[in-house]
Amino acid sequence: MSPARLSDVGIASCRSCGRVVATLRAELSFTPGVEPAVHWYESERQCRCRATRLPRPAALPASVKVRLGDLRAAAAAARPWEELTGRPPLRLVV
């Protein structure tokens, strides 16, 4: 596994109860031109609604794709030892 920078892209909240469901996290490779890997992390899940499902990363809204493009550009311009700082995570309702 190659080293990567981690960046929180969005936080998903439940449409029914309003609690946190998961965090959408991007892994940005130190190698220029490599697409970020996007994953849901449910370690801080507060929602217990059975009907709440997380969308596939490919089915996310355009705002997430724009944020990933911004992160990709920032990662390409940064040195490997520099920390990436971005905007606060998007609020997503699922």
C-alpha positions, 0 to 999 in steps of 0.5 A, a space after each residue: 500500500 502506498 502512502 496517502 494523505 487523508 482528507 474528510 470530504 463530507 459528513 452524512 446525516 440521517 434524513 429521519 433522525 438527523 444524527 451522524 451516519 458516516 464521514 466521507 474520506 478521500 485518500 490522496 496519493 503522493 503520486 501526482 495524477 493518481 485519482 483519490 480513493 473515496 470511502 465511507 467511515 462509520 466509526 463515529 456513527 450515531 444513527 440507528 435507523 435501519 432504513 438509512 443507507 449510504 450511497 456509493 461514492 460514484 453516486 454522490 452529488 456534484 458538490 462532492 466531485 468539485 471538492 475532490 477536484 479541489 483536493 486533487 489540485 491541492 495535493 498536486 501543488 503540495 510537497 509530500 511533507 506538507 499538510 493539506 488544509 481544505 474547506 470544512 467537510 460538506 454536510 450531506 443528508 442520506 
